[in-house]
Amino acid sequence: MEKTKTWLIRVFAVVLICVCLLLYLNVQKKPSLLFFKPSIEDLKYKGLDKKRANAEFAAKRDYTDYEKFGSIIFCNASFNSWIESVNFSKQMYLYISGKEADLSEWDTVIKDYENERSKCKDFNP
């Protein structure tokens, strides 16, 4: 009889610990849990962040190709990707700030990239 009580207490303790852990992690809003469902805004924000990261990667790759080969095509592609990346960042900021968002900083950055893009030229490495 003592062994049965001991095992029941152990099983109850393990179940209690697991339930407490799940509840704690659910309060922390971890997306990998049973009870947490991400909102549409979270998914859109993550999608924009992924697109921004891809655009930045493409911009860096194209600029490396421009430095390597010296073609104006790579320079223009690089700055187009930087502009696209800034547009995604601008949309992400709009999600965070809402109606009070001041987008003038992002517009200035886009104009700067457009001015730099106009300076692209071919050169021989």
VMD Tcl script that draws the C-alpha trace (Angstrom):
set ca {
  {0.00 0.00 0.00}
  {2.90 2.36 0.75}
  {4.35 1.84 -2.74}
  {1.04 2.72 -4.37}
  {0.75 5.96 -2.40}
  {4.35 6.86 -3.21}
  {3.83 6.31 -6.95}
  {0.56 8.27 -6.94}
  {2.27 11.19 -5.22}
  {5.15 11.08 -7.73}
  {2.80 10.96 -10.74}
  {0.72 13.80 -9.31}
  {3.88 15.88 -8.73}
  {5.11 15.33 -12.29}
  {1.71 16.23 -13.77}
  {1.52 19.33 -11.57}
  {5.00 20.45 -12.65}
  {4.13 19.95 -16.34}
  {0.88 21.91 -16.03}
  {2.64 24.75 -14.21}
  {5.35 24.85 -16.86}
  {2.80 25.01 -19.70}
  {0.88 27.78 -17.96}
  {4.06 29.75 -17.29}
  {5.25 29.49 -20.88}
  {1.80 30.41 -22.18}
  {1.86 33.57 -20.07}
  {5.22 34.41 -21.69}
  {3.49 34.28 -25.13}
  {5.86 31.81 -26.72}
  {4.55 31.02 -30.22}
  {5.42 27.33 -30.02}
  {2.92 26.49 -27.31}
  {-0.40 24.70 -27.38}
  {-2.55 27.58 -26.18}
  {-1.03 30.52 -28.06}
  {-2.36 31.50 -31.45}
  {-0.48 34.30 -33.26}
  {-2.59 37.15 -34.55}
  {-2.78 38.21 -38.18}
  {-0.75 41.33 -37.34}
  {2.04 39.18 -35.88}
  {2.14 37.07 -39.03}
  {2.15 40.14 -41.30}
  {4.94 41.73 -39.26}
  {7.02 38.55 -39.41}
  {6.40 38.33 -43.15}
  {7.54 41.92 -43.65}
  {10.62 41.30 -41.52}
  {11.53 38.27 -43.63}
  {11.05 40.26 -46.86}
  {13.17 43.09 -45.44}
  {15.95 40.69 -44.51}
  {15.84 39.11 -47.99}
  {16.00 42.53 -49.64}
  {18.99 43.53 -47.50}
  {20.75 40.28 -48.38}
  {20.11 40.87 -52.10}
  {21.37 44.46 -51.81}
  {24.61 43.37 -50.15}
  {25.10 40.58 -52.69}
  {24.50 42.90 -55.65}
  {26.81 45.56 -54.25}
  {29.54 42.93 -53.81}
  {29.02 41.95 -57.46}
  {29.21 45.64 -58.44}
  {32.55 46.00 -56.66}
  {33.76 42.78 -58.25}
  {32.58 43.28 -61.85}
  {32.04 47.05 -62.05}
  {28.73 46.89 -63.92}
  {26.11 49.60 -63.48}
  {23.44 46.88 -63.55}
  {24.61 45.47 -60.21}
  {24.82 48.95 -58.70}
  {21.26 49.80 -59.71}
  {20.00 46.41 -58.51}
  {21.72 46.92 -55.18}
  {20.15 50.33 -54.58}
  {16.75 49.08 -55.74}
  {17.00 46.32 -53.14}
  {18.01 48.85 -50.45}
  {14.97 50.97 -51.36}
  {12.76 47.88 -51.17}
  {14.25 47.02 -47.78}
  {13.54 50.52 -46.47}
  {9.96 50.29 -47.74}
  {9.48 47.06 -45.78}
  {11.02 48.69 -42.70}
  {8.66 51.62 -43.16}
  {5.66 49.27 -43.26}
  {6.90 47.47 -40.15}
  {7.25 50.79 -38.33}
  {3.74 51.69 -39.42}
  {2.45 48.46 -37.80}
  {4.23 49.28 -34.56}
  {3.38 52.98 -34.31}
  {-0.02 53.02 -35.94}
  {-1.55 56.34 -36.93}
  {1.04 58.38 -35.01}
  {3.86 57.10 -37.21}
  {6.30 59.72 -38.49}
  {7.43 58.35 -41.84}
  {9.50 61.37 -42.89}
  {12.72 59.67 -41.76}
  {12.03 56.68 -44.01}
  {11.15 58.96 -46.94}
  {14.45 60.81 -46.47}
  {16.38 57.53 -46.51}
  {14.61 56.47 -49.72}
  {15.48 59.79 -51.38}
  {19.11 59.37 -50.30}
  {19.24 55.91 -51.86}
  {17.66 57.25 -55.06}
  {20.30 60.00 -55.21}
  {23.08 57.44 -54.68}
  {21.58 55.20 -57.36}
  {21.84 58.07 -59.85}
  {25.63 58.14 -59.19}
  {26.11 54.52 -60.35}
  {28.55 54.14 -63.21}
  {30.53 51.43 -64.96}
  {34.17 50.99 -64.08}
  {36.87 48.47 -64.94}
  {38.31 46.60 -61.97}
}
mol new
graphics top color blue
foreach p $ca { graphics top sphere $p radius 0.5 }
foreach p [lrange $ca 0 end-1] q [lrange $ca 1 end] { graphics top cylinder $p $q radius 0.2 }
display resetview
